[in-house]
Amino acid sequence: MFGYTERELQEKTIGDVTHPDHRNQDVAEMKKLYEGIIPLYRTRKRYIRKDGSDIWGSLTVSPLRDRTGRITSTLGLVEDLENP
């Protein structure tokens, strides 16, 4: 989907492959997720492929919690909207 090898993609952050027009929204929504304001984060947004071209995807981010309920990390799923 992104044109990277698995190893290359493991070295990237979500911000590295997110189109600049969508980065501020991601930061704001992730803050709400960690503050407990929203239970998960869903959005449709553009990503940037390795070759520099854009691709639209649907992102769902769910929190992963420890036994006390504290968010320890998140799990994100990106679905390709251009090649269903």
OpenMM code with the backbone's topology and positions (N, CA, C; nanometers):
from openmm import Vec3, app, unit

residues = "MET PHE GLY TYR THR GLU ARG GLU LEU GLN GLU LYS THR ILE GLY ASP VAL THR HIS PRO ASP HIS ARG ASN GLN ASP VAL ALA GLU MET LYS LYS LEU TYR GLU GLY ILE ILE PRO LEU TYR ARG THR ARG LYS ARG TYR ILE ARG LYS ASP GLY SER ASP ILE TRP GLY SER LEU THR VAL SER PRO LEU ARG ASP ARG THR GLY ARG ILE THR SER THR LEU GLY LEU VAL GLU ASP LEU GLU ASN PRO".split()
positions = [
    Vec3(0.0825, -0.1203, 0.0000),
    Vec3(0.0000, 0.0000, 0.0000),
    Vec3(0.0866, 0.1261, 0.0000),
    Vec3(0.1909, 0.1260, 0.0817),
    Vec3(0.2758, 0.2443, 0.0923),
    Vec3(0.4007, 0.2371, 0.0057),
    Vec3(0.4317, 0.1179, -0.0453),
    Vec3(0.5484, 0.1023, -0.1313),
    Vec3(0.6785, 0.0767, -0.0570),
    Vec3(0.6724, 0.0626, 0.0739),
    Vec3(0.7911, 0.0342, 0.1543),
    Vec3(0.8002, -0.1155, 0.1810),
    Vec3(0.9215, -0.1624, 0.2051),
    Vec3(0.9364, -0.2987, 0.2536),
    Vec3(0.8880, -0.3012, 0.3978),
    Vec3(0.8647, -0.4205, 0.4498),
    Vec3(0.8212, -0.4324, 0.5892),
    Vec3(0.9230, -0.3669, 0.6827),
    Vec3(1.0489, -0.3912, 0.6578),
    Vec3(1.1550, -0.3340, 0.7428),
    Vec3(1.1564, -0.1808, 0.7351),
    Vec3(1.1447, -0.1269, 0.6159),
    Vec3(1.1419, 0.0193, 0.6007),
    Vec3(1.0229, 0.0786, 0.6754),
    Vec3(0.9087, 0.0146, 0.6641),
    Vec3(0.7875, 0.0657, 0.7287),
    Vec3(0.7985, 0.0591, 0.8803),
    Vec3(0.8652, -0.0410, 0.9323),
    Vec3(0.8840, -0.0527, 1.0776),
    Vec3(0.9676, 0.0622, 1.1321),
    Vec3(1.0478, 0.1234, 1.0480),
    Vec3(1.1325, 0.2345, 1.0907),
    Vec3(1.0621, 0.3695, 1.0777),
    Vec3(0.9412, 0.3706, 1.0251),
    Vec3(0.8639, 0.4932, 1.0053),
    Vec3(0.7658, 0.5139, 1.1202),
    Vec3(0.7334, 0.6391, 1.1445),
    Vec3(0.6230, 0.6713, 1.2347),
    Vec3(0.5009, 0.6993, 1.1483),
    Vec3(0.3839, 0.7036, 1.2108),
    Vec3(0.2635, 0.7356, 1.1354),
    Vec3(0.2741, 0.8766, 1.0764),
    Vec3(0.3430, 0.9653, 1.1466),
    Vec3(0.3634, 1.1006, 1.0946),
    Vec3(0.4488, 1.1042, 0.9695),
    Vec3(0.5400, 1.0087, 0.9573),
    Vec3(0.6264, 1.0020, 0.8391),
    Vec3(0.5486, 0.9708, 0.7121),
    Vec3(0.4387, 0.8978, 0.7245),
    Vec3(0.3621, 0.8584, 0.6060),
    Vec3(0.2285, 0.9328, 0.5941),
    Vec3(0.1993, 1.0204, 0.6895),
    Vec3(0.0758, 1.0994, 0.6857),
    Vec3(0.0982, 1.2272, 0.6061),
    Vec3(0.0047, 1.2598, 0.5200),
    Vec3(0.0119, 1.3845, 0.4429),
    Vec3(0.0126, 1.5018, 0.5403),
    Vec3(0.0942, 1.6038, 0.5148),
    Vec3(0.1031, 1.7191, 0.6066),
    Vec3(-0.0310, 1.7847, 0.6394),
    Vec3(-0.1255, 1.7819, 0.5462),
    Vec3(-0.2569, 1.8432, 0.5708),
    Vec3(-0.3348, 1.7734, 0.6814),
    Vec3(-0.2956, 1.6528, 0.7190),
    Vec3(-0.3710, 1.5745, 0.8168),
    Vec3(-0.2982, 1.5556, 0.9491),
    Vec3(-0.1759, 1.6011, 0.9594),
    Vec3(-0.0973, 1.5765, 1.0805),
    Vec3(-0.1533, 1.6469, 1.2040),
    Vec3(-0.1954, 1.7712, 1.1921),
    Vec3(-0.2480, 1.8437, 1.3087),
    Vec3(-0.3742, 1.7786, 1.3638),
    Vec3(-0.4606, 1.7309, 1.2752),
    Vec3(-0.5825, 1.6635, 1.3199),
    Vec3(-0.5457, 1.5365, 1.3960),
    Vec3(-0.4486, 1.4615, 1.3458),
    Vec3(-0.4057, 1.3393, 1.4147),
    Vec3(-0.3564, 1.3703, 1.5553),
    Vec3(-0.2750, 1.4729, 1.5692),
    Vec3(-0.2209, 1.5094, 1.7005),
    Vec3(-0.3342, 1.5448, 1.7962),
    Vec3(-0.4280, 1.6252, 1.7497),
    Vec3(-0.5401, 1.6674, 1.8344),
    Vec3(-0.6273, 1.5485, 1.8762),
    Vec3(-0.6562, 1.4593, 1.7830),
    Vec3(-0.7418, 1.3456, 1.8136),
    Vec3(-0.6707, 1.2437, 1.9031),
    Vec3(-0.5407, 1.2248, 1.8826),
    Vec3(-0.4665, 1.1324, 1.9693),
    Vec3(-0.4603, 1.1864, 2.1117),
    Vec3(-0.4514, 1.3176, 2.1254),
    Vec3(-0.4540, 1.3785, 2.2589),
    Vec3(-0.5873, 1.3464, 2.3273),
    Vec3(-0.6974, 1.3607, 2.2535),
    Vec3(-0.8294, 1.3286, 2.3082),
    Vec3(-0.8380, 1.1812, 2.3479),
    Vec3(-0.7785, 1.0940, 2.2662),
    Vec3(-0.7796, 0.9514, 2.2965),
    Vec3(-0.7074, 0.9237, 2.4276),
    Vec3(-0.5874, 0.9798, 2.4428),
    Vec3(-0.5091, 0.9563, 2.5648),
    Vec3(-0.5717, 1.0226, 2.6875),
    Vec3(-0.6492, 1.1284, 2.6680),
    Vec3(-0.7170, 1.1936, 2.7803),
    Vec3(-0.8486, 1.1249, 2.8158),
    Vec3(-0.8892, 1.0257, 2.7369),
    Vec3(-1.0129, 0.9533, 2.7652),
    Vec3(-1.1383, 1.0222, 2.7156),
    Vec3(-1.1221, 1.1250, 2.6348),
    Vec3(-1.2371, 1.1994, 2.5827),
    Vec3(-1.3086, 1.1191, 2.4740),
    Vec3(-1.2315, 1.0453, 2.3951),
    Vec3(-1.2883, 0.9593, 2.2918),
    Vec3(-1.2372, 0.8166, 2.3141),
    Vec3(-1.3199, 0.7152, 2.2828),
    Vec3(-1.2773, 0.5763, 2.3062),
    Vec3(-1.1837, 0.5218, 2.1991),
    Vec3(-1.1929, 0.5761, 2.0776),
    Vec3(-1.1048, 0.5392, 1.9675),
    Vec3(-1.1059, 0.6525, 1.8670),
    Vec3(-1.0165, 0.6444, 1.7720),
    Vec3(-1.0022, 0.7513, 1.6723),
    Vec3(-1.0180, 0.6904, 1.5343),
    Vec3(-1.1122, 0.7457, 1.4576),
    Vec3(-1.1345, 0.7038, 1.3185),
    Vec3(-1.1318, 0.8256, 1.2281),
    Vec3(-1.0681, 0.8081, 1.1133),
    Vec3(-1.0655, 0.9165, 1.0160),
    Vec3(-1.0318, 0.8617, 0.8779),
    Vec3(-1.0642, 0.9390, 0.7787),
    Vec3(-1.0203, 0.9131, 0.6409),
    Vec3(-0.9208, 1.0228, 0.6098),
    Vec3(-0.8064, 0.9839, 0.5569),
    Vec3(-0.7036, 1.0839, 0.5314),
    Vec3(-0.6080, 1.0383, 0.4229),
    Vec3(-0.5256, 1.1323, 0.3806),
    Vec3(-0.4233, 1.1023, 0.2797),
    Vec3(-0.2931, 1.0602, 0.3469),
    Vec3(-0.2282, 0.9687, 0.2815),
    Vec3(-0.0954, 0.9227, 0.3212),
    Vec3(-0.0006, 0.9487, 0.2062),
    Vec3(0.1278, 0.9390, 0.2334),
    Vec3(0.2289, 0.9592, 0.1310),
    Vec3(0.3033, 0.8275, 0.1094),
    Vec3(0.3028, 0.7824, -0.0128),
    Vec3(0.3755, 0.6603, -0.0492),
    Vec3(0.5248, 0.6885, -0.0598),
    Vec3(0.6021, 0.5836, -0.0666),
    Vec3(0.7471, 0.5949, -0.0783),
    Vec3(0.7868, 0.6780, -0.2011),
    Vec3(0.7110, 0.6631, -0.3096),
    Vec3(0.7428, 0.7369, -0.4321),
    Vec3(0.6934, 0.8817, -0.4295),
    Vec3(0.6323, 0.9243, -0.3169),
    Vec3(0.5858, 1.0619, -0.3028),
    Vec3(0.4417, 1.0848, -0.3435),
    Vec3(0.3780, 0.9851, -0.4031),
    Vec3(0.2381, 1.0013, -0.4430),
    Vec3(0.1463, 0.9863, -0.3213),
    Vec3(0.0254, 1.0388, -0.3353),
    Vec3(-0.0747, 1.0334, -0.2286),
    Vec3(-0.1607, 0.9084, -0.2426),
    Vec3(-0.2119, 0.8620, -0.1288),
    Vec3(-0.3091, 0.7542, -0.1259),
    Vec3(-0.4077, 0.7847, -0.0130),
    Vec3(-0.5346, 0.7577, -0.0364),
    Vec3(-0.6358, 0.7771, 0.0669),
    Vec3(-0.6536, 0.6482, 0.1455),
    Vec3(-0.6660, 0.6632, 0.2770),
    Vec3(-0.6868, 0.5480, 0.3630),
    Vec3(-0.7822, 0.5807, 0.4758),
    Vec3(-0.8370, 0.4763, 0.5333),
    Vec3(-0.9231, 0.4882, 0.6503),
    Vec3(-0.8434, 0.4372, 0.7696),
    Vec3(-0.8277, 0.5211, 0.8705),
    Vec3(-0.7488, 0.4880, 0.9887),
    Vec3(-0.8400, 0.4676, 1.1094),
    Vec3(-0.8160, 0.3597, 1.1820),
    Vec3(-0.8804, 0.3367, 1.3108),
    Vec3(-0.7701, 0.3122, 1.4129),
    Vec3(-0.7701, 0.3908, 1.5202),
    Vec3(-0.6714, 0.3762, 1.6269),
    Vec3(-0.7451, 0.3390, 1.7548),
    Vec3(-0.7035, 0.2282, 1.8144),
    Vec3(-0.7617, 0.1816, 1.9402),
    Vec3(-0.6549, 0.1811, 2.0486),
    Vec3(-0.6911, 0.2209, 2.1704),
    Vec3(-0.5933, 0.2185, 2.2790),
    Vec3(-0.5720, 0.0774, 2.3329),
    Vec3(-0.4500, 0.0489, 2.3723),
    Vec3(-0.4174, -0.0752, 2.4419),
    Vec3(-0.3860, -0.0369, 2.5853),
    Vec3(-0.4511, -0.1026, 2.6806),
    Vec3(-0.4423, -0.0618, 2.8209),
    Vec3(-0.3786, -0.1700, 2.9082),
    Vec3(-0.3192, -0.1242, 3.0183),
    Vec3(-0.2677, -0.2195, 3.1165),
    Vec3(-0.3804, -0.2569, 3.2124),
    Vec3(-0.3488, -0.3338, 3.3145),
    Vec3(-0.4523, -0.3815, 3.4080),
    Vec3(-0.5188, -0.2696, 3.4863),
    Vec3(-0.4521, -0.1554, 3.4978),
    Vec3(-0.5107, -0.0439, 3.5713),
    Vec3(-0.5966, 0.0455, 3.4821),
    Vec3(-0.5970, 0.0165, 3.3514),
    Vec3(-0.6743, 0.0978, 3.2584),
    Vec3(-0.5943, 0.2069, 3.1906),
    Vec3(-0.4676, 0.2194, 3.2263),
    Vec3(-0.3810, 0.3207, 3.1650),
    Vec3(-0.3433, 0.2782, 3.0236),
    Vec3(-0.3491, 0.3732, 2.9300),
    Vec3(-0.3101, 0.3439, 2.7920),
    Vec3(-0.1588, 0.3275, 2.7872),
    Vec3(-0.1161, 0.2123, 2.7376),
    Vec3(0.0266, 0.1845, 2.7263),
    Vec3(0.0771, 0.2017, 2.5831),
    Vec3(-0.0126, 0.1863, 2.4872),
    Vec3(0.0213, 0.2041, 2.3462),
    Vec3(-0.1091, 0.2058, 2.2675),
    Vec3(-0.0967, 0.2161, 2.1390),
    Vec3(-0.2150, 0.2143, 2.0540),
    Vec3(-0.1930, 0.1173, 1.9387),
    Vec3(-0.3026, 0.0731, 1.8832),
    Vec3(-0.3002, -0.0147, 1.7674),
    Vec3(-0.3737, 0.0566, 1.6552),
    Vec3(-0.3059, 0.0764, 1.5438),
    Vec3(-0.3675, 0.1446, 1.4307),
    Vec3(-0.3866, 0.0510, 1.3132),
    Vec3(-0.5002, 0.0647, 1.2469),
    Vec3(-0.5308, -0.0138, 1.1274),
    Vec3(-0.5608, 0.0834, 1.0149),
    Vec3(-0.4882, 0.0709, 0.9057),
    Vec3(-0.5107, 0.1557, 0.7885),
    Vec3(-0.5659, 0.0687, 0.6770),
    Vec3(-0.6809, 0.1093, 0.6243),
    Vec3(-0.7423, 0.0386, 0.5127),
    Vec3(-0.7286, 0.1245, 0.3881),
    Vec3(-0.6841, 0.0636, 0.2803),
    Vec3(-0.6662, 0.1296, 0.1522),
    Vec3(-0.8030, 0.1608, 0.0927),
    Vec3(-0.8316, 0.2878, 0.0683),
    Vec3(-0.9609, 0.3267, 0.0101),
    Vec3(-0.9565, 0.3342, -0.1412),
    Vec3(-0.8381, 0.3274, -0.1997),
    Vec3(-0.8270, 0.3387, -0.3449),
    Vec3(-0.8295, 0.2033, -0.4138),
    Vec3(-0.7930, 0.0984, -0.3403),
    Vec3(-0.7881, -0.0355, -0.3983),
    Vec3(-0.8587, -0.1348, -0.3072),
    Vec3(-0.9923, -0.1226, -0.2957),
    Vec3(-1.0645, -0.2093, -0.2023),
    Vec3(-1.0607, -0.3561, -0.2418),
] * unit.nanometer
topology = app.Topology()
chain = topology.addChain("A")
for resn in residues:
    res = topology.addResidue(resn, chain)
    for name in ("N", "CA", "C"):
        topology.addAtom(name, app.Element.getBySymbol(name[0]), res)
